Amino acid sequence: MKNSELKCNIEVEGIILTKDAIDTIKYLQEHNNESLDAKIAYIKDVICWIVSIQDALHEEEAAESMELMGSLNYLRKDLYKLRKP
């Protein structure tokens, strides 16, 4: 790691925030969390779509889609925690 890269990293309670991580969080929180809320809504829409096609899926696909929906829901909840108060 270069010296200039080290100057950009911030450690908070054992978490390393790189310049890219900080820039991403800043982007997501701009305009009253507009981008973050859009991504959260998109994930919610995908979950709703998967639910809507559940009956048409084969048993293995239905089980896999349930796992995917669970993972997407956890991701949605984690992203919500990044909202600027």
Secondary structure, 3 states (H helix, E strand, C coil): CCHHHHHHCEEECCEEECHHHHHHHHHHHHHHHHHHHHHHHHHHHHHHHHHHHHHHCCHHHHHHHHHHHHHHHHHHHHHHCCCCC
